[in-house]
C-alpha cells in the first residue's frame, strides 16, 4: 500500500469492493486522513464488483470457452489491479497529501459466533441486496423495452433506443462497439445488473437466459471486440448507488464526485481503445 501511495487501511476498502463498491467506499471511514480517504474513494470503482463479474463471466463463457476463459478473467483482474496502482500514484499527485497517519487498528474482543448472529444478518443483507437489484432490473428493463418498442412498426435501429445508440455510435465505433452495446453501457449506469437484461431486450433474447444473451452477442462482435467491451465495462462509470455514496462520503463534494466519474469514464475508453487497436496491430480479430 505504501508503494502505491495508499494507507494500509485502504486495503480493507479495496477488498470489500469485490463484493460491492458501495460498502467498499463506506469502508474508507476507517481512514483518519481525509486525503487518504479521498484517494481510496476515487480508485474504489476500478475494482469489479459481483454484478460486473457476473456479466463479464457470461460474456467470457460465450466468446472464450474452456480454459481460455479462465485466462481471460485473470487478465482482466490484472488490468484492474494495475490501473488501481497507476491511479493511486496519479491521484497522489493530484490530491495533495498532508502528513501521513500511522497504521493503527483497534481489534475488537473475539467471541465465538452463534448461528443466529451469523445467519440473521446474512439473510437481511442478502434480501436487501436482491430487493434493490431486482427493483433496478425491473425498472430499467421496462424503460429499455419502451425505448426499443416505440415508435411501433419500425426497425430496431429506428426506435428511440436505436436513435439514442446512433447518437453514441461515434464513441463506440473506434472500439468496435455497435449501437446496442452503447445503449447497454448507458443503462448499466443505473445498476450493473441491468446490462444483461438490456442486451437481452435489444438482441431479442429472454432476459433470464444470460448465456443466450452472450451467445447473441457473438454474431455482432469479434472476440477482440468482446474483450474490449469487457475492459470498458469493468472500468467505466460505477453504478448510480456508488456515485451517490461517493458524493456523501466525500463530504457532499460535487467537484470530486464529478472528477471521479469523469476519470473512470475517460480511463475506461482510453484503455479500451489501446486494447482494441493494439490487438488489431498484433493480428487479433
C-alpha positions in Angstrom: 0.0 0.0 0.0 2.8 2.4 0.8 4.4 1.9 -2.6 1.1 2.9 -4.2 0.8 6.0 -2.0 -2.1 4.5 0.0 -2.6 4.0 3.7 -2.6 0.4 4.9 -6.3 0.6 5.9 -7.1 1.2 2.2 -6.6 -2.5 1.7 -9.8 -3.4 3.5 -11.8 -0.9 1.4 -10.5 -2.3 -1.8 -11.1 -5.9 -0.8 -14.7 -5.0 0.2 -15.3 -3.6 -3.3 -15.1 -7.0 -4.9 -18.5 -7.7 -3.3 -19.9 -4.2 -3.9 -18.4 -0.8 -4.4 -20.9 0.9 -2.1 -19.7 -0.8 1.2 -16.1 -0.6 -0.2 -16.5 3.2 -0.4 -18.1 3.4 3.0 -15.3 1.3 4.5 -13.0 4.3 3.9 -14.4 5.8 7.1 -11.7 3.9 8.9 -9.1 6.3 7.4 -8.3 9.2 9.6 -6.5 11.3 7.0 -9.1 13.0 4.7 -6.7 12.9 1.8 -6.0 9.2 2.1 -9.7 8.7 2.3 -10.5 10.7 -0.8 -7.9 8.9 -2.9 -9.2 5.5 -1.8 -12.8 6.6 -2.6 -11.8 7.7 -6.1 -10.0 4.5 -7.1 -12.6 2.2 -5.5 -14.9 1.9 -8.5 -12.0 0.5 -10.6 -12.5 -2.8 -8.6 -15.0 -5.0 -10.4 -17.9 -5.8 -8.1 -20.0 -9.0 -8.1 -22.7 -7.7 -10.6 -19.9 -6.7 -13.1 -18.1 -10.0 -12.6 -21.4 -11.9 -13.3 -21.9 -10.1 -16.6 -18.2 -10.5 -17.5 -18.4 -14.2 -16.8 -21.3 -14.7 -19.1 -19.6 -12.8 -22.0 -16.3 -14.7 -21.4 -18.1 -18.0 -21.4 -19.6 -17.2 -24.8 -16.5 -15.8 -26.6 -13.7 -17.7 -24.8 -14.9 -21.2 -23.9 -12.8 -23.7 -22.0 -9.5 -22.9 -20.3 -9.1 -19.7 -22.3 -12.0 -18.2 -20.3 -10.0 -18.5 -17.0 -7.0 -16.8 -18.6 -9.2 -14.0 -19.9 -10.7 -13.4 -16.5 -7.3 -13.4 -14.8 -6.0 -10.9 -17.4 -9.0 -8.6 -16.8 -8.4 -8.7 -13.0 -4.7 -8.0 -13.5 -5.6 -5.0 -15.7 -7.9 -3.7 -12.9 -5.1 -4.1 -10.3 -2.6 -2.4 -12.4 -4.9 0.5 -13.1 -5.7 0.8 -9.4 -2.0 1.1 -8.7 -1.5 3.6 -11.5 -4.5 5.7 -10.4 -3.3 5.7 -6.8 0.1 7.1 -7.8 -1.5 9.6 -10.2 -4.1 10.8 -7.6 -1.3 11.1 -5.0 0.0 14.0 -7.2 -3.5 15.4 -7.9 -4.7 15.3 -4.3 -2.0 17.0 -2.3 -1.1 14.8 0.7 -0.6 16.3 4.1 1.2 14.4 6.9 0.5 10.7 6.6 -1.1 8.9 9.5 0.4 5.7 11.0 -1.4 2.4 10.6 -3.1 1.8 13.9 -6.1 -0.6 14.0 -8.1 -1.5 17.1 -9.2 -5.1 17.2 -12.5 -6.0 18.9 -12.8 -8.7 21.5 -13.1 -12.1 20.0 -16.2 -14.2 20.7 -17.4 -17.5 19.4 -20.2 -16.6 16.9 -23.6 -18.0 17.2 -25.7 -19.3 14.3 -28.3 -16.6 15.0 -25.7 -13.8 14.8 -24.4 -15.2 11.5 -27.5 -16.3 9.7 -29.8 -13.4 10.6 -27.6 -10.5 9.3 -26.6 -12.7 6.3 -30.3 -13.1 5.4 -31.1 -9.5 6.0 -28.3 -8.2 3.8 -28.9 -10.8 1.1 -32.6 -9.9 1.0 -31.9 -6.2 0.9 -29.5 -6.6 -2.0 -31.8 -8.8 -4.0 -34.7 -6.5 -3.4 -32.7 -3.5 -4.6 -31.1 -5.3 -7.5 -34.3 -6.7 -8.9 -36.1 -3.3 -8.5 -33.3 -1.7 -10.6 -33.5 -4.5 -13.1 -37.3 -4.3 -13.4 -37.4 -0.5 -13.8 -34.5 -0.5 -16.3 -36.0 -3.4 -18.3 -39.3 -1.5 -18.6 -37.6 1.7 -19.7 -35.4 -0.2 -22.2 -38.5 -2.1 -23.5 -40.4 1.2 -24.1 -37.4 2.8 -25.8 -36.8 -0.2 -28.0 -40.5 -0.8 -28.9 -41.6 2.7 -29.9 -42.4 4.0 -32.4 -44.1 0.8 -33.3 -43.7 -0.9 -36.7 -40.2 0.4 -37.3 -36.8 -1.5 -37.4 -35.0 -1.7 -34.1 -32.4 0.9 -35.1 -35.2 3.3 -35.8 -36.7 3.1 -32.3 -36.0 5.6 -29.6 -33.3 3.3 -28.2 -31.8 2.9 -31.7 -31.7 6.6 -32.2 -30.0 7.1 -28.9 -27.5 4.4 -29.8 -27.0 6.0 -33.1 -26.0 9.3 -31.5 -23.5 7.4 -29.4 -22.2 5.3 -32.2 -19.3 7.6 -33.0 -18.0 7.0 -29.5 -18.2 3.2 -29.7 -17.0 2.9 -33.3 -13.3 3.3 -32.6 -13.7 0.5 -30.1 -15.7 -1.9 -32.3 -19.0 -1.4 -30.5 -22.3 -1.3 -32.2 -25.2 0.8 -31.0 -26.7 -1.9 -28.9 -23.5 -2.1 -26.8 -23.5 1.6 -26.3 -27.2 1.6 -25.1 -26.3 -1.2 -22.7 -23.4 0.7 -21.4 -25.5 3.8 -20.8 -28.3 1.9 -19.0 -25.6 0.0 -17.0 -25.1 3.2 -15.1 -28.3 2.7 -13.2 -27.1 -0.7 -11.9 -24.6 -3.0 -13.4 -27.1 -5.9 -13.0 -29.3 -4.4 -15.8 -26.7 -4.9 -18.5 -27.7 -8.4 -19.4 -31.4 -7.6 -19.4 -30.8 -4.6 -21.6 -28.8 -6.6 -24.1 -31.5 -9.3 -24.0 -34.2 -6.9 -25.0 -32.1 -5.2 -27.7 -31.0 -8.6 -29.1 -34.4 -10.1 -28.7 -33.4 -12.8 -26.2 -35.1 -13.7 -22.9 -33.7 -11.6 -20.1 -33.2 -14.6 -17.8 -31.0 -16.5 -20.2 -27.7 -14.9 -19.6 -25.8 -17.5 -21.7 -28.2 -17.0 -24.7 -27.7 -13.2 -24.4 -24.0 -13.6 -24.5 -24.3 -16.0 -27.4 -26.4 -13.5 -29.3 -23.5 -11.0 -29.0 -21.2 -13.4 -30.8 -22.9 -12.6 -34.1 -22.4 -8.9 -33.6 -18.8 -8.8 -32.1 -15.5 -10.4 -32.7 -13.5 -11.9 -29.8 -11.3 -8.8 -29.8 -14.3 -6.5 -29.6 -15.8 -8.6 -26.8 -12.5 -8.3 -24.8 -12.5 -4.6 -25.4 -16.1 -4.5 -24.2 -15.1 -6.4 -21.0 -12.3 -3.9 -20.3 -14.5 -0.9 -20.8 -17.4 -2.4 -18.8 -15.1 -3.3 -15.9 -13.7 0.2 -15.6 -16.3 2.7 -16.8 -18.7 4.8 -14.6 -19.7 3.0 -11.4 -23.4 2.4 -10.7 -25.7 5.2 -9.6 -25.6 3.9 -6.0 -21.8 4.1 -6.0 -21.8 7.7 -7.3 -24.3 8.8 -4.7 -22.2 7.1 -2.0 -19.1 8.8 -3.3 -20.8 12.1 -3.1 -21.9 11.5 0.5 -18.6 10.0 1.7 -16.6 12.8 0.1 -18.4 15.4 2.2 -21.1 16.2 -0.4 -18.3 17.4 -2.7 -19.8 17.6 -6.2 -16.4 18.5 -7.7 -14.6 15.4 -6.6 -17.6 13.2 -7.4 -17.7 14.6 -10.9 -13.9 14.2 -11.2 -14.2 10.5 -10.1 -16.9 9.9 -12.7 -15.1 11.6 -15.5 -11.8 9.9 -14.6 -13.2 6.4 -14.6 -15.1 7.0 -17.8 -12.1 8.5 -19.6 -9.8 5.9 -18.3 -12.1 3.0 -19.5 -12.4 4.3 -23.0 -8.7 5.2 -23.4 -7.6 1.7 -22.1 -10.3 0.1 -24.3 -9.0 2.0 -27.4 -5.4 0.8 -26.6 -6.6 -2.8 -26.2 -8.7 -2.8 -29.4 -6.1 -1.1 -31.6 -3.2 -2.9 -30.0 -5.0 -6.2 -30.7 -5.6 -5.3 -34.3 -1.9 -4.4 -34.7 -1.0 -7.8 -33.3 -3.3 -9.6 -35.7 -6.2 -10.5 -33.4 -9.7 -10.4 -34.6 
